[in-house]
Amino acid sequence: MLNVYGPTECTVVCTSSRVSASGSTAPDIGHPIAGTHAYVLDGRGRPADSGELYVAGAAVGRGYHRNPGLTAARFVADPFGPPGSRMYRTGDLADRGPDGTLTLHGRADDQITLRGFRIEPVEIERALVAHRGVREALVVAERQASGSLRLVAHVAGARTGAGAGAGARTGAGAGAGARTGEGASEALPDEAELLAALAELLPPHMVPARVVPHTTLPKTANGKLDRRGLSCPDSQEPTMPVPAELPSPAPSLTETERVLATIWSELLGRDGHHGRDRHDGRDGIGPEDNFFDIGGDSILSVGVAARAARAGISVTPQDLLRHPTLRGLAGVATAGTTAADIPPHSPA
């Protein structure tokens, strides 16, 4: 079986690769076919091992019908070819291996910049799909009511029968699709399990704040996962709102829970919250409140661990992902800390 790659603007097929029956990872796209050249260029147009993929050669089209602006942006001069030749800027991100093999890893227009980190959602999506029981995944940046962005993963579970095969091209809005040959249906893992698994595989800034389950994810007319059909980042409300006031008193906090609640409050900017006494905890944070539901994310979890350590409490960001409630986190924390030990508003 051959895995072929190529945009419509370059007469569909530009590269090809033989797919091994025993391959356990997504197939590469191989090497350019005869008469075609493929360049991986950095942001300054210089050859690089990782960057945006450009295609040149006889297969490159003349441009877009009656759209000179888009033609000029996508069909650009080829500095590596004969005078007057052009190359097509695909918008696909690719790596070039030592032997010249090309591997796609997302779209340039799908990249997310969050707190100074450049994130490629497809890397998170692949990690999710590799987890047992996850059939497909899409990761988007959703805007909270506060105006800040956070990563949210949307997943659909495995189902009976063969999954959808990998497409020949990672197009705009494409996410991580199913592994082929799925067997009997499996239950979708819960959010805590998936977040904990991602924390083992990815750096903290790439771990989503939430994982939202779906029966199925939206598709484009071509059958690819539709990232833009999933959400509207500029107007998206929080996936899970801050819990409303509870009608009845909740259990009092332990001393460790109280210190952790103080840390959460300061990091989440909840000082002076009107619900200060709701759960006998600072600023209304109660024992069953979920850190990620009330505005926390994987980056802030690092701050929780750092401040907790200064207060004599031993927890890690991974602990918070596995035990996101105040009581759950306190249950795995080192005991013996007093509220007086916590430093006031020191930077994480």
VEXLOMAR-660498 format. One record per residue: x, z, y of N, C-alpha, C in turn. Coordinates in steps of 0.2 Angstrom, whole numbers, plus 5000, padded with zeros to 4 digits. Atoms other than C-alpha are relative to their C-alpha. Example, Ala and Ser with C-alpha at 12.3 -4.5 7.8 and 13.67 -1.06 7.14 Angstrom:
500450004994506250394978500450005006
499649994994506850364995499650035005
//
This chain:
500450004994500050005000500450005006
499750004994500649965017499650035006
500349974994500350065033500349965006
499850054994500349945048499850035006
500149974994500349985066500049945005
500050044994499949885082499450005004
500650004995498749885097499849935000
500450074999497549735100500449965005
499650034995498649695115500649964997
499450035003500049645103499849974994
500250045006499049545090500050044994
500249965005498649695080500650034996
499549985004500149705068500749995003
499350004997501849755075500550034995
499549975005502649865062499750014993
500349995006502449905044500450054996
499649955004502950035031499650014993
500349995007502650055012499950085000
500349935001501650215008500150024993
499949985006502250314994499450044997
500549975003500950374982500150085000
499949935001501750544981500150035007
499949984993501950565000499550065002
500549944998501250735006499950015008
500149994992501450705025499749935002
500250064997500750575037500549954999
499550055001501550405034500349985007
499750034993502750335047499749935000
500250074999502450165054500649954999
499550045002504050095048500449965005
499650044995505049955057499649945002
500350064997504549805068500049944995
500050065004504049645059500449955003
499650054998504949485061499749975007
500250024994504849425079499850055005
500349944996504349595086500650055001
499549954998505449725095499650065002
500349944998504949905097500550055003
499549954997505850025109499650075001
500249934998505650215111500450025006
499749994994505950255129499850065003
500249934996506050415140499749985006
500350014994505250435156500349965005
499750054996506550335165500149934997
499950075003506450185154500649994996
499450015004508050225144499950024993
500149995007508150215125500150084998
500049935002507850385117499850014993
500249995007507550465100499350025000
500749984999505850525106499849985007
500350024994504750455119499449954999
500650045000503450325123500249934997
499950065004503350165112499849945004
500150064997503549995119500149944995
500050055005503249835110500249935004
499850064997504049665114500149954995
500050055005504149495106499449955001
500550054999503049345103499350024999
500749975001501549455098499750035007
500349974994501349525116499649955004
500550044996499849465125500149985007
499950024993499649385142499850055005
500349954996498649535149499350004999
500749985001496949595152499649955005
500450054997495549465157499850035007
500249984993495249485176500150075002
499949934999496049645177500850015002
499350014998497749615186500350075001
499749934999498049805190500250034994
499849975007497949865172500549964997
499550045003498949715167500750015002
499349984997500349755179500250074997
499849945002500349935173500250004993
499950005008500349895154500549954998
499650055002501249735153500649995005
499549994995502949765161500649964998
499450045001504649675162500450034994
499649975006505749695146500749995002
499350004998507449745152500549984995
499650015006508149715135500049934997
500150065003507549545132500249945005
499850064996507849365139499650015007
500350004993507449345158499349975000
500750025000505649335161499550034995
500449975006505049425145499750065002
500449944999503849565145499950044994
500249955006503449715134499450045002
500749965000501849815131500150075000
500049935000501749995136499450034996
500549995005500750065121499650075002
500349934998500450245128500150054994
499949965006500850305110500750045000
499449975000502250435108500350004993
499650015007503550405094500750035000
499349985002505150465086500349944997
499650045004506450355080500550034996
499549965004507450415065500749975000
499350035000509250385061500049934997
500050075003508850225051499549965004
500550044996507650165064499350004999
500749995002506050215056499650045006
500449984994504650245069499550054997
500649965002503450395067499650025007
500549984994501950425079499950075000
500249934999501550595086499650025005
500549994995500250575098499949955006
500150054995499650495114500350035007
499749974994500550515131499450035005
500549974995498850535140499650064997
500349945003498350675128500450065001
499649944999499750785133499750055004
500249944996499350955140500650045003
499549954997500351055152499750065002
500349944999499951235151500550065001
499549954998500951375160500749975000
499450035000502351255162500349974993
499850035006502451205144499649934999
500450065001502051025139499950004992
500349995007500951025123499749944998
500350065004500550885111499450034995
500549975004498850935104500049974992
500050025007499150825088500450044996
499549955004500550945083499650064997
500549945002499251085083499549984995
500550035005497950975074500349994993
499750015007499150935060500150064997
499949935003499551115057499450034998
500649975002497751155056499749964994
500250045006497351005044500450024994
499649985006498751065033499850064997
500249945003497851225030499449994995
500550015005496751235015499350015003
500750004998494851205019499949975006
500150044993495151115036500049934998
500050075001494650935035500249965006
499850034994494850885053500050055006
499949954995495350965069500149965007
499850034993495450925088500150065004
499849944995496251035101500049975007
500050024993495851025119500150065005
499949954995496151115135499450015004
500749994997494551195141500150055006
500049974994494351265159499550064999
500449945000493751445160499750015007
500449994994492551515173500550025006
499549984995494151585182500449955003
499650064997494851415184500649984996
499450015004496251435172499849964993
500150045006496551325156500250044994
499849975007496651385138499949954995
500150045005496851295122499550024995
500549995005495351285110500049954995
500050045006495451215093499349994997
500650015003493851135086500149974993
499850025006493851115067499449994996
500550015005492751055053500350014993
499849985006492851115035500049944995
499950055005493251015019499349994997
500650015003491850935010500149964993
499950035007491550864992500149925001
499850075000492350694989500649985004
499450024997493750594996499950015008
499949994993494250635014500149935003
499850064997494450495027500749995000
499350025000496050405026500350005007
499750004993497350405040500049935003
500050074996497150265053500649975000
499350034999498450135055500350015007
499749994994498650185073499750065003
500249944996498550345083499849985007
500250034993497450285097499850065004
500249954995496750375112499550044998
500549955002495750525108500150014993
500049985007496250525090500350074999
499749935002496550695082500249994993
499749995007497150755065499449994995
500550025005496050675051500150034994
500049975006495750725034500549984995
499650025006496950725019499649964995
500450035005496450605006499950034994
500149975007495750654989499850075000
500249935000494950814994499550014994
500449985006494150894979499350035002
500649964998492651014979500050035006
500049974994492051084995500350075000
499749934999492951235002499750035006
500249974994492351365014500549995006
499550004995493151345031500350075002
499749934999494351485034499850035007
500349974993493851605048500650005005
499550014994494651605065500650044999
499449965000495851755062500549974995
499550035005496551675047500449945002
499750064998496851505055500550025006
499549984994497651585071500650044997
499449975003498751695060500549954997
499650065004499351535050500349965006
499750044994499651445067500650045003
499549954997500651595073500650004996
499450005005501851575058500349935001
499850075000502051385061500249985007
499950024993502051365080500250055005
499849954995502751445096499450035003
500649964997501651565105499649955005
500450044995501151435119499649954997
500450055003500451315106499550034996
500549975004499351445097499350005004
500650004996497551415103499750075001
500349934999496551555111499450014996
500649995005495051515100500049944995
500250055005494551415085499350004999
500850015000492751345085499949964994
500250035006491951295068499549955002
500550054999490951135067499849974993
500150035006490051045053500349935000
499650065000490850885059500249995007
499850014994491750825074499849935003
500350064997491250685086500549944998
499650065001491950505082499849955005
500150064996492150355092499749944996
500350065003491350185088500449974994
499650025005492850145078500250054994
499949955006492750305067500550055001
499549954999494150395075499750065003
500249944997494050575081500049995007
500150014993493450575099500150075004
499849944996494350705109499650015006
500449994994493450665125499250014999
500749995001491750665117499850084998
500149935003492050855112499950045006
500149954995492150935129500249965007
499850024993492350905148500550055003
499549954998493951005153499950035007
500149984993493551005171499450045002
500649964998491851085170499850054994
500249965006491951175153500050085001
500049935000491351355152500450034995
499649965006492251485141499649994994
500350015006491851445123499650064998
500449945002491351625120500050045007
500049964993490751725136500250074998
499849935001491351905139499450034998
500649975003490152015129499650045006
500449974995488752085139500050074999
500049935001488452265142499650024994
500349985006487952355126499450055002
500649954999486252455126500150074998
499949935003486952605117500750025000
499349985000488552705118500449984994
499650015006489952655107500550064999
499549955002491252765098500550015006
499549994996492552845109500649974998
499450035002494252775109500550054998
499549955002495752855101500549995005
499450004995497352885111500349935000
499750075000498152725105499649955002
500450054998496652625108499950005008
500049994993496552695126500649975003
499450034997498352645129500049925000
500150075001498052475122499549975005
500550024996496452455132500349995007
499750004993497452495148500549945001
499550065000498752355144499649945000
500450065000497352235140499749995007
500450004993496452275157500549975005
499550024995498052255167500249924999
499850075001498552085159499449955001
500650054999496752015160499750015007
500249994993496552075178499350035000
500749975000495052185174500050065004
500049944997495452325185499450015005
500649994996493952395194499349974997
500650035003492752315182499450055000
500649954999490952385184499850034993
500249975007490852425165500550054998
499549965002492252545166499950054994
500249945004491352685156499649974994
500450035005490452565144500250034993
499849985006491452605129500550065000
499549944999492452765135500749975000
499450034999493852645139500149975006
499950034994494652575154499749935001
500350074998493752435163499549974995
500550035005492452425149500249974994
499750035006493552365135499850054994
500249965005492852435119500349994994
499650005007493452465101499949934997
500150065003492652305095500149945004
499950064996493052195109500649964998
499550055003494052035104500449985006
499650024995495552005115499949935002
500050074999495351815114499349995003
500750024998493451825118500050035008
500149974993493751925135500649975004
499550034995495051805142500750004998
499350005002496651835132500249934996
499750065004497751695124500650024997
499349995004499351675114500550025005
499449984995500451685130499950075002
500149944998499651845135500150054995
499849965005499851915118500750025000
499349984999501651915121500150065005
500049944995501452025136499750064997
500349945003500352145126500550034996
499549975005501752165113500650035005
499549984996503052185127499850075003
500249944996502052315137499950064995
500149955005501552405121500750034998
499449975002503352425116500350055005
499749954995503852505132499650065000
500449945001502452625129500150044993
499849975006503152665112499549984994
500450025005501852565102500349934997
499750065003502452435090499549964997
500450055003501452285088500349935002
499750074999501852095088499449955002
500650054998500851945095499749974993
500350025007500551895076499550064998
500549945001499752075074499349985004
500650014996498552035088499649944998
500350055003498151865081499650024994
500349985006497751945064499450055001
500449944998496852095072499850005007
500150014993496152035088499550055004
500449954997494952185091500450065002
499649954998495552335100500150054995
499949965006495252445085500449974995
499650035005495952325073500850005002
499350004998497552315083500350075000
499749935000497752505085500150024993
499949985007497552515066500649984997
499350025003499152425063500650025005
499549984995500052495078500350074998
499649935001501352645078499650055004
500449954997500452805082500550055004
499649954997501052945093500149995007
499950024993500852865110499550035005
500549974995500052945125499949965006
500250054994499152865140500550015005
499549994994500552945152500649954999
499450045001501852835143500049935003
500050084998501252665149500249995007
499750024993502152595164499449975004
500550034996500952545179500249935002
499950074997500852365182500749975000
499450035000502552315177500049934997
500150075002502852135174500250004992
499950015007502752075155500749974999
//
